[in-house]
Amino acid sequence: MYDVSILIPAIRTHLWEKMYDSIKLSCKNNSFELILVSPFELPLELKQYNNIKLIKDYGCPTRAAQVGSIHCEGKLLYHCVDDAVFFPNAIDEAIQFYYNNCAYKDAVNMRYREGCDYAGDEMSPEYWRAHTHGDLRLRGIEPHWKISLHHLINLEYFREIGGWDCQFEYLNHALHDIMFRIQADGGKVFDSPTEVTNCDWMPEKTGDHGPIHDAQLLHDAPLFHNMYNQQFAARNRIKIDIDNWKKAAKIWTRRFGNNPPNSYESLMEEK
């Protein structure tokens, strides 16, 4: 049992060592495990650590995250991304905030900044309110509800409500969905006391972002709109099947094609 499981669907192997080193500085007072769900091998530099688990999967990011959650052993679950650099002491401060403020169904929005080459600015408090965003002003989304794209939550409760919905290929809309289900179930979403990570950003189809861009625009956004343009959408589906990942394709062909590469470098060469 760890204090926190940090769960990341991941492909960018060249970033993992720097990411892990920053986690160690951010989470010095709590025990943690890092769960990486990836089709690619763990870099040699990270194989020395017994608190890193690599789960092999070629599925879409949402399926990968859900598969990874099965292997988590922490009391708390923290979902994040593999281009994140963690600020010193920030995870510790968020965990302390969780225990000072949160009940069983509550979550902490692990605030982050993002921008090209890590040059993003701090998000305003209003950014984390659902109705700030035009595409989230839907009948099934309450005006006071909050969003969280990186969240800290009780692992037992996460599993109780079924985790993320793997109908969505990418996690963006799946993360909105679980936060709205939590709030429909009486839970609250609190902002972390400090920013926790600084993340890189690739606009539209630059870099390795093309499959994510297309998955959100062509598949996930229409699915989400149809789902949440219904009144009481979240209240009618608070709990979903925790094994819903089994219905998602084993290979995310939008990213990996029909002959999956065996390394990030090969993936980018084929691109």
C-alpha positions, 0 to 999 in steps of 0.5 A, a space after each residue: 500500500 502506497 500513499 498515492 498511485 501516480 497513473 500515467 498512460 505514456 508513450 514518450 519514453 525519452 521524458 520519463 526519467 526527468 518526470 520521475 526525478 521531479 516526482 521524487 522532489 514533489 512527493 518527499 513526505 508520502 510514499 508513491 508508486 508510478 504506474 506507466 501504461 505503455 506499449 514501450 519498454 521502460 528505459 534502462 535508467 528507471 529499471 532500478 526503482 521498485 516503485 515503478 510499474 510498467 503495464 504493456 498495452 497498445 490501447 487508446 489512452 482511456 483504455 490504458 489508464 483504466 487498465 493501469 488503475 487495476 494495478 494501483 495499490 495507493 490509497 489515493 489515485 493521481 492521474 497525470 500525463 507523461 510530458 509533465 514536470 512536477 513542482 517541488 513539494 506540490 504533490 505533498 501539499 496537495 495530499 495534505 490539502 486532501 486530508 484536511 478538506 476532502 470527504 470520501 467522494 471528493 477530489 482535488 483538481 491538481 492544477 497545472 500549466 501548459 504551453 509549447 516548450 513548457 512556457 505556459 502561464 498559470 490558469 485563472 481560477 475560472 478556467 476550472 469551472 465547466 461553464 467557462 468553456 462553451 462546449 461544456 455549456 450543455 443541459 446535463 452540466 450544472 453551472 457550478 460544476 468544476 472540471 479537473 483534467 489531472 485529479 487526486 481521488 480516493 482509489 476505492 471510490 474511483 473503483 466504486 463508480 467505475 473509473 473512466 468511460 472507455 467509450 472515449 478514446 482520449 482522456 479529456 472527455 472521459 475526465 470531464 465525465 468522471 468529474 461530473 459523475 462525482 459531483 452528481 453523486 454529491 462529491 466536491 472538486 477542490 482546486 489544489 493549493 498550488 500548481 502541481 505540474 508544468 506540461 508541454 503542449 503540441 497544437 493540433 497535429 504537430 509532433 505526436 499530437 495528431 491522433 489525439 487531436 483527431 480522436 477528440 474532434 471526430 469521435 469523443 466530442 460528438 459522443 460527449 455532446 450527445 451524452 451531456 446534452 441530456 438533462 440529468 446525464 451524469 445523475 443517470 450514470 454515476 456508476 459505470 462498469 469498471 471493466 468497460 475497458 474490455 470493450 475498447 480495441 486492444 490496439 489503438 489503430 489511430 495511433 499505432 496502425 495495424 503493425 504497432 511499433 516497438 519504440 517511440 522513436 519507431 513510432 515517430 519515424 513511421 509518422 
